[in-house]
């Protein structure tokens, strides 16, 4: 699943994102209300994990209310240390689908996310990513280009998945380090260059149109546009 985590506590955010990533999910993380709102309205997510109390001029419930007002029915799990009955009622009435009180067990968070997805009738879970003649089956863990299978190592598969989810967008090295390698610092190695080179050989070599391109002084882009 592609998830949005809006959590301002650095330790909690790092813990939850790491666990969700290890569970096979793609996670975007915002640590304030302004960025949380931006992500929520500018991208498509299978579910959102939303803290109530946030810096940045907008709180979690306001973000949820804004999304619902504009017809966005993405499943939302509210995280909060506010554990009163009235607090929970207000969270659910604002448009939240479930309410998990801090501190919580990570296993329960995962179980509640799974339950939200099972209950959701309006969200279509993405199982295939495509760009031009390149296709990735997320369930079968297979990649095909122009009808030919492409064998990828696990890290290459994760790298390609991230690039496909951000197709036709410039993806920076920092974005790749944080979302593919889960590094929140630059290790000062050529790990990205090595994997990009290997991936480019596998998905572009022998095909008339290169998809994986280097954007000078910016990063990389997966695109089939001229």
C-alpha angles and dihedrals in degrees: 000000000000107000137185116214116195107187128139098195104096096208095047093044093050092046095049095043092049092050094047092047091050087051088060101261129131109233132195112193128204120182099196139040097252094055091040091057091046093053093043094055099035101051139038118247135183090218141350127222106205130191113210103218112054138161120230102077098284129074129216097258091052090054091050093048091050092050093049092046089058094048098257106148099180110148110259127199113197119215117199145151087214101101104170120121091242090051092053093046092051091049093052093043090053088063104274116142097207138006125218119188122221129270095047140165113253090224090060091050090054092047092050091049090052090049091050091053092048091050095045112098097174101054119084111207110227112235100162131048119194139181118176107309092344117100132179122196105205094192098047091036091228133138125201131182120191089342094308120116117239116209112215134180116235094261091046089051091052091047092051091046091055092047091049092050087054097038116164090016129105109251114200127215089247091055091051094046092051100040105032101030098022090229115149092190135046108261089200093234134120093243093124094047091050094050094043089052093050092046092049091053091052101046102030109030110104095012123108096227120051113218103183111069135176114231107209114246090353114065135254138321133199106208142142092203121112 
